[in-house]
Amino acid sequence: MIDRQAIYILYNDQVGKKLVERFYQLLVVYSQNKKTKPVESCLLKLNDIARKKKTRLVYYDNHSLKEDLSQFIVEEYRLSKIKQK
């Protein structure tokens, strides 16, 4: 599972902001070629930052990463549509 709230917390932190932006760039690349390794690496780095900051973890590896990414992308799209209304 990818925790959207944890991503938001790190995005608002100076240390995590660039890596969160990188994560979103990697999601675009993932959508095109379905390679999970770069995204997984980024998520694990975000988890490291979250541990150091003692905040919520971004990624819990308890499902298939592909399923988690697909679900996250769909949910982000849905939320963006709601915000536009």
C-alpha positions as CSV (number, residue, x, y, z in Angstrom):
1,M,0.0,0.0,0.0
2,I,1.2,3.5,-0.8
3,D,0.1,6.0,1.9
4,R,-1.0,9.2,0.2
5,Q,-1.0,11.1,3.6
6,A,2.6,10.1,4.2
7,I,3.6,11.4,0.8
8,Y,1.9,14.7,1.5
9,I,3.8,15.0,4.8
10,L,7.1,14.4,3.1
11,Y,6.2,16.7,0.3
12,N,5.8,19.5,2.8
13,D,9.3,18.8,4.3
14,Q,12.4,20.3,2.8
15,V,14.3,17.0,2.8
16,G,11.5,14.9,1.2
17,K,10.1,17.3,-1.4
18,K,12.5,16.6,-4.2
19,L,12.2,12.9,-3.8
20,V,8.4,13.1,-3.7
21,E,8.5,15.1,-7.0
22,R,10.8,12.4,-8.4
23,F,8.3,9.7,-7.3
24,Y,5.6,11.4,-9.3
25,Q,7.9,11.6,-12.3
26,L,8.6,7.9,-12.0
27,L,4.8,7.2,-11.9
28,V,4.5,8.7,-15.4
29,V,7.4,6.6,-16.6
30,Y,5.9,3.5,-14.9
31,S,2.6,4.2,-16.7
32,Q,4.4,3.9,-20.0
33,N,6.7,1.0,-19.5
34,K,5.5,-0.8,-16.3
35,K,9.0,-1.1,-14.9
36,T,8.7,-1.2,-11.1
37,K,12.3,-1.2,-9.9
38,P,12.9,2.6,-10.1
39,V,9.6,3.3,-8.4
40,E,10.2,0.8,-5.7
41,S,13.7,2.2,-5.0
42,C,12.2,5.7,-4.7
43,L,9.5,4.5,-2.3
44,L,12.1,2.8,-0.1
45,K,14.1,6.0,0.0
46,L,11.0,7.9,1.0
47,N,10.5,5.3,3.7
48,D,14.0,6.0,5.0
49,I,13.3,9.7,5.2
50,A,10.0,9.0,7.0
51,R,11.8,6.8,9.5
52,K,14.4,9.6,10.2
53,K,11.6,12.1,10.5
54,K,9.6,9.7,12.7
55,T,6.5,10.1,10.5
56,R,4.2,7.6,8.7
57,L,5.8,5.3,6.2
58,V,5.0,5.9,2.6
59,Y,5.1,2.3,1.3
60,Y,4.1,-1.0,3.0
61,D,5.2,-4.0,0.9
62,N,2.2,-6.2,1.6
63,H,0.7,-6.5,-1.9
64,S,1.9,-6.6,-5.4
65,L,3.7,-3.3,-6.2
66,K,2.1,-3.2,-9.6
67,E,-1.4,-3.4,-8.0
68,D,-0.5,-0.7,-5.5
69,L,0.8,1.6,-8.2
70,S,-2.2,1.1,-10.4
71,Q,-4.5,1.7,-7.5
72,F,-2.5,4.8,-6.4
73,I,-2.6,6.2,-10.0
74,V,-6.4,5.7,-10.3
75,E,-7.0,7.3,-6.9
76,E,-4.8,10.3,-7.7
77,Y,-6.7,10.7,-11.0
78,R,-10.0,10.5,-9.2
79,L,-9.0,13.0,-6.6
80,S,-7.7,15.5,-9.2
81,K,-11.1,15.3,-11.0
82,I,-12.9,16.0,-7.7
83,K,-10.7,19.0,-7.1
84,Q,-11.4,20.4,-10.5
85,K,-15.1,20.4,-9.9
